[in-house]
Amino acid sequence: MRGLDIKHSAGIRLVVIAVIVMVLQIPAGLIRDLIRGREATRDGAVAEISGKWGRAQTVAGPVLTVPYRICEKNSKGKVISTTIAYAHFLPDDLSIAGTMVPQVRYRGIYEAVLYNGKLRLEGTFPHPDGKELGIASGDMMYDKAFLSVGISDMKGIKESPRVHWNGETLPANPGIESRDVLESGVSAKVALAEKTAGYPFAVDVDLNGSQQLSFLPLGKETRVALSSRWTSPSFQGEFLPEKRTISKNGFSAEWKVLSLNRNYPQKWVGKNEHVSCSAFGVGLLLPLDGYLKTMRTTKYSLLFVVLTFAAFFVIEILRRVSVHPIQYLLVGLALVLFYTLLLSLTEHLRFHYSFLVAGAGIVGLVSAYSASVLRSGRLAAVIGVVVSVLYGFLYVLLQCEDFALLLGSVGLFAMLGLFMYLTRTVDWFTVLKPAANE
């Protein structure tokens, strides 16, 4: 009784090839895990650099806070206890102007984007009126009022902030007495007078940070103007800039946010958790993220293996040559090895150079091996062209993110049509039937 005739049965070979394709997804999955691991190592190195310089910064404020007394009385109207609470007031107008001076620092092969930001915050506060908040004027502790500016990472403060209040220059103290609004930052005691209608202010901030700089729109009208010589900005947060210019010399951006655009008022008492949700700003991106692009290429690993094996199978049918399953497996491993080569090269070269070198290496390896397997230089050249076209097609897909689905669909349609054309005269009933022993 005859056993399975793999050599003379195309049907059995198809099943074996399908099994090989599925087995090759195991090393492809391991490579994806490797990419995630290397990316985590990169993120750790970036976090270490940023932690010593200054992390992503969020600048908030200023906020004018006035403590007030809450008196508890007994049935006879006598005060039996007094507690202190805080009323918070935001400026009528807030203008922030600044520049970001970027620099790239390295830890081994990894790089982090750092910056020094010089900012000036200007505006005007109205006189804080507690009556609208249900606070009697006699309970307001105007002599204890303070101005606070939020800075998310205090380690990044390079120079002591200069606080100008109503024509006076005040010292900035570390920390904020009340954390109802801002978690960390600097504060300054300010003088208030009941007959004063408004208080102009200005705060100069010089701080270090990394990757991102954000702001909170605390003014009734908030305007932000920011510029930098970094050429790859990413505008993030709740609000996009009204105007922006990006060129080879850097970028500039301007935001305008009204109090009606956010979900909190100009004055309140106690905590307000909605303030931090309105942040907006800009991130300084590295031009290319090799790990992200390499991970995207691995998503096409199954398609690459299937199409390359299909090319070998069509040659088997049309040219009456036999390719052993082990040879299919070796070709598949070479195709999977491409992603490891690409990953290692992108850590030292730009992505397009890495893709070219890794792709050329795999095409040369597969073509040379095919010449021996198929015993034909011309057929090996056909395989080389097929693999080269696949890599070229993949590179185009990676560059055209918005049209990746459209191009992929059209490409698969064309490849299926070519396969159908080449095999249009094949009698599949005969091909898939095991050949009789001679």
C-alpha positions, 0 to 999 in steps of 0.5 A: 500500500502506498504512503503519502507521495509528497513529491508527486502529489501537489495536493499533499504539498499544498497541505505541507506548505500551509503547515510550514506557513503557520509554523513560520508565524512562531518566529515572526511572533517572537520577533514582534516580542523582541521589537517591543522589548527593544522599544521598552529598553529605549523608553527606559533610557529616555526616561532616565535621561529625562528624569535627570534633566526635566520631564514633560512639563505642564505650565499652569496659572497663575491662580490667585488664591484667597484663604477664608474662614468658615465659622461653626456656631452653636445655637446661641450664635457663638463661634465654637470652631473655625476652619480655613478654606480657599477661594480660587480666582483666574485672570481675566486675560492671560498671554503666554509667549515663549521659545523652546531651545531643543537638544538631543542627548544620547544614552548608548544608541538611544536618543532623547529630545530635551528642551529649555523653555523661556516663558513669560506669562502676563495678564490681569486679575480682577479684584477677588470678590467673595460675595459671588461665592457666598463668602462674607467680605469679613471672612476673606483673609486678603492679607494671606492671599497668594499667587501660584504658578503650576510647574509639573516637574520642579526638577526642571526649574533652571532659574528662580521664576520672577513674579511681578505683581501690580508693579512690585517684584516678589520672591517666588517660594517653592511649593503651593499652600493649597493643592486644590488646583495645582499639585506642584509649582511655585507661589508668592504672597501678594498684596490686595486692596479692596479699592483696586479694580485690577492687578496686572501681573507678569511671571518669567519662567526658565525651565528644562523639560523633555519631549512635550510642553503643555499649558492650561488655559486659565484666563477668560481669554488665553493666548499662547505664542510659542516658537522653536527651531525643532522641525518635527512638532506634534500639536497635542491636547484639547486645543489645536493652534489657530496659526502654525508655521512649520519649515526647515528652520523650525516652527511657530504656533499661536493658540487662542482659548476662551473660558467658554471652551473649557468646563470650569468657571473663573472662580470657585471654592475648594478642589476642581479636578476639571482644570488639568483636563484642558491641557494643550501644547506641543510635543517634540518628535524624533523624525523617525521611529524605527521601532514603530515602522519595523513593527508595522512591517511585521504585520505583513509577514504572513502575506510575504511568506504566502506570496513567495511560496505561491511563486515557488508553487506556480514554478513547480506546476508550470516547470515540473520541478519539485521543491522539498518542504525543507527548502520551503522552510529555509526560504521562509526563515530567510523571509522572517529573518528580514525583520530581525535585520531591519530591527538591528539596522534601524538602531544605527541607520535611518529607516529607509537605508536599513530597509534597503540593506536588509531587503537587498540582503534577503533578496540576494540570499533567496535568489542564490538559494533558488538558483540551486533549488530550481536548477535555473538561473532564469527561474531564480531571477524570477523569484528575485524579482518577485521578492524585490517587488514585494519589498518595494510594495511594502515600503510604499505602503509604509510611506503612504499611511493614509492610502495603505488600505487602498494600495494594499487592496489594489496590490492584492487584486493585481497579484491574484489576477496574475496568479489566475492568469499564469495558472489559467490552463492548469488542470488542477484535477490532474495536478492535485492527483498523486502521480502513478509509480512508473 
